[in-house]
Amino acid sequence: MAASQTVAPAPGTKPDGGGDRQAGGAPESNGVDASRETCCGLYHRAVELVGKRWSGAILMVLMDGPLRFSEIRDRVPDLSDRLLSQRLKELEVERIVERHVIDSTPLRVEYHLTEKGWALEPTIRTLKAWASDWLC
């Protein structure tokens, strides 16, 4: 095989040769399938929260800084006002996004990421890069 060719990893293994299973696809020696062990409730909740339709896109545009409702809507094509409002409320409840009322005339409301929201930045940027590499 030429040095420039790559070989796909064996099923159940990571590209670097590691994996959750022993050779032959058997569970690890402790008898517990590691993939089941690591897919805990918190992980599932996080994936459902960030992976909910439009949530990831909203978080991505808020990484550019605080935005008003209309600015978020304009930066996320096909997102309805109703769904944007619903997702912002859900992200507020989780303390990922904060709503900030600016005392001015007229009254302005901006949304920004909290510390908890900013902690998602590396994950979201990595997912965006993965999508560019593998889904285009």
C-alpha positions as CSV (number, residue, x, y, z in Angstrom):
1,M,0.0,0.0,0.0
2,A,1.3,3.5,-0.9
3,A,2.2,5.7,2.0
4,S,-0.4,8.3,1.0
5,Q,-3.3,5.9,1.2
6,T,-5.4,5.8,4.3
7,V,-7.2,2.8,5.7
8,A,-10.6,3.0,7.4
9,P,-10.5,2.0,11.0
10,A,-12.0,-1.3,12.0
11,P,-15.7,-1.2,13.1
12,G,-16.0,-0.2,16.7
13,T,-12.6,1.5,16.9
14,K,-11.5,5.1,16.8
15,P,-9.4,6.3,13.8
16,D,-6.3,6.4,16.1
17,G,-6.7,2.7,16.7
18,G,-8.4,3.0,20.1
19,G,-12.0,2.0,20.7
20,D,-14.7,1.0,23.1
21,R,-14.6,-2.7,22.1
22,Q,-12.0,-5.4,22.1
23,A,-11.0,-7.1,18.9
24,G,-13.9,-9.0,17.5
25,G,-16.5,-6.4,18.8
26,A,-16.9,-7.9,22.2
27,P,-17.7,-5.7,25.2
28,E,-14.8,-4.5,27.3
29,S,-13.5,-7.0,29.8
30,N,-15.6,-5.6,32.7
31,G,-18.7,-6.9,30.8
32,V,-20.2,-3.5,30.3
33,D,-20.4,-2.0,26.8
34,A,-18.5,1.2,27.2
35,S,-20.7,3.1,24.7
36,R,-23.7,2.4,26.8
37,E,-21.8,3.4,29.9
38,T,-20.8,6.8,28.5
39,C,-24.2,7.8,27.1
40,C,-25.5,9.1,30.4
41,G,-28.6,11.2,31.0
42,L,-26.6,14.4,31.2
43,Y,-24.9,13.8,27.8
44,H,-28.3,13.0,26.2
45,R,-29.8,16.2,27.7
46,A,-26.9,18.3,26.4
47,V,-27.3,16.9,22.9
48,E,-31.0,17.4,22.9
49,L,-30.6,21.0,24.1
50,V,-28.0,22.2,21.7
51,G,-29.2,19.9,18.9
52,K,-32.8,21.1,19.1
53,R,-33.8,22.7,15.8
54,W,-32.3,26.2,15.5
55,S,-30.7,26.3,18.9
56,G,-27.2,25.7,17.6
57,A,-27.7,28.4,14.9
58,I,-28.9,30.9,17.5
59,L,-25.9,30.1,19.8
60,M,-23.5,30.4,16.8
61,V,-24.7,33.9,15.8
62,L,-24.6,35.0,19.5
63,M,-20.9,34.2,19.5
64,D,-20.5,37.4,17.5
65,G,-21.7,39.4,20.4
66,P,-25.0,40.6,21.9
67,L,-27.9,40.9,19.4
68,R,-31.4,42.1,19.3
69,F,-34.2,39.7,18.5
70,S,-34.6,41.0,14.9
71,E,-30.8,40.8,14.4
72,I,-30.8,37.1,15.4
73,R,-33.8,36.5,13.1
74,D,-32.0,38.2,10.2
75,R,-28.8,36.2,10.7
76,V,-30.6,32.8,10.8
77,P,-32.5,32.3,7.6
78,D,-35.9,30.6,7.7
79,L,-36.3,31.0,11.5
80,S,-39.7,32.2,12.4
81,D,-40.4,34.8,15.1
82,R,-42.4,32.2,17.1
83,L,-39.7,29.6,17.0
84,L,-37.0,32.1,17.8
85,S,-38.9,33.3,20.8
86,Q,-39.5,29.8,22.0
87,R,-35.8,28.8,21.6
88,L,-34.6,31.9,23.3
89,K,-36.8,31.3,26.3
90,E,-35.6,27.7,26.5
91,L,-32.0,28.8,26.4
92,E,-32.7,31.4,29.1
93,V,-34.2,28.8,31.3
94,E,-31.0,26.8,31.0
95,R,-29.0,30.0,31.7
96,I,-27.1,29.6,28.4
97,V,-28.5,32.9,27.0
98,E,-29.4,36.0,29.0
99,R,-32.0,38.6,28.0
100,H,-30.8,42.2,28.8
101,V,-33.2,45.1,28.7
102,I,-31.5,48.4,27.8
103,D,-33.1,51.4,29.3
104,S,-33.4,53.7,26.3
105,T,-36.1,55.3,24.1
106,P,-37.3,53.2,22.5
107,L,-36.7,50.3,24.9
108,R,-34.2,47.8,23.5
109,V,-33.7,44.2,24.4
110,E,-30.5,42.3,23.6
111,Y,-29.6,38.7,24.0
112,H,-26.1,37.5,24.9
113,L,-24.3,34.3,25.9
114,T,-23.7,33.7,29.6
115,E,-20.6,32.1,30.9
116,K,-22.3,28.8,30.6
117,G,-23.2,29.6,27.0
118,W,-19.6,30.7,26.2
119,A,-18.4,27.3,27.5
120,L,-20.2,25.7,24.5
121,E,-18.1,27.8,22.0
122,P,-15.4,25.2,21.4
123,T,-18.0,22.4,20.9
124,I,-20.1,24.5,18.5
125,R,-17.1,25.6,16.5
126,T,-15.8,22.0,16.3
127,L,-19.3,20.8,15.2
128,K,-19.3,23.6,12.5
129,A,-15.9,22.5,11.2
130,W,-17.0,18.9,11.2
131,A,-20.1,19.9,9.2
132,S,-18.0,21.8,6.7
133,D,-15.6,18.8,6.3
134,W,-18.1,16.0,6.1
135,L,-21.5,17.3,5.1
136,C,-20.6,19.6,2.1
